[in-house]
Amino acid sequence: MAQRGGMSRRAAEKLIAEGRVTVNGAPAAIGMQADGLTDVIAVDGVPLGDKPEKIYIMLNKPEGYVTTMSDDRGRRTVAELVKDAGQRVYPVGRLDIATRGLLLMTNDGELANRLTHPSFEKEKVYLAEVAGDIDACVPALEAMTELEGESISAPRVRIESRSYHGGTLEIIIHEGKNRQVRRMCQAVGLNVIKLMRSGESGLELGDLPEGKWRYLTAEEKEKILQ
């Protein structure tokens, strides 16, 4: 796969683990041997060598949708929102079910692995409406370098607006740990009421309507591919 599919060994193993690879119509397993000349090796139903066009899209994910392609609990998935994208695309990273905002999706597995790997430290920008004493809690949030025993990069935090119960914070992180922003806020005494990702990897959500998607522009693709 790595030779014929133009991808790294790590990316190929990830596709196999996700159940997206078949050999002669049967699911592949890591370590399986296949003959590239006589066996039909396919990814997402497309034989290697007959690669689909790589596409990159931005989705404004609403609350109530899970960031998976299918869900055994019957919940709504982001796959339903991008079914008319022209190719089968997959999420780059995750947003939890209660978080809305910018979600990149693509059929470029190599890029998805690169963007989600911690070593690349791609910035993710969130707007968090919180309840609590933001003046007292923001300095603690900015100084945070550990979250429940795991090392993290100290976030950049700015007070976007104030309200009677707290306010809205812009929080910029580099990792993508599970429910990271919510857990960070909770750790310093803030309760997240609403959470939206407004930017990622130099891209901005802008005025894209909730629940809608669009193809990335040439300039945006250049930003994430460089």
Buried (B, 14 or more C-beta within 10 A) or exposed (E): BEEBBEBBEEBBBBBBEEEBBBBEEEEBEEEEEBEEEEBEBBBBEEEBEEEEEBBBBBBBBBBEBBBBBEBEEEEEBBBEBBEEBEBBBBBBBBBBBEBBBBBBBBBBBBBBBBBBEEEEEBEBBBBBBBBBEBEEBBEBBBEBEEBEEEEBBEBBBEEEEEEEEBBBBBBBBBBBBEBBBBEBBBBBBBEBEEBBBBBBBBBEBEEBEEEEBBEBEEEBBEEBEE
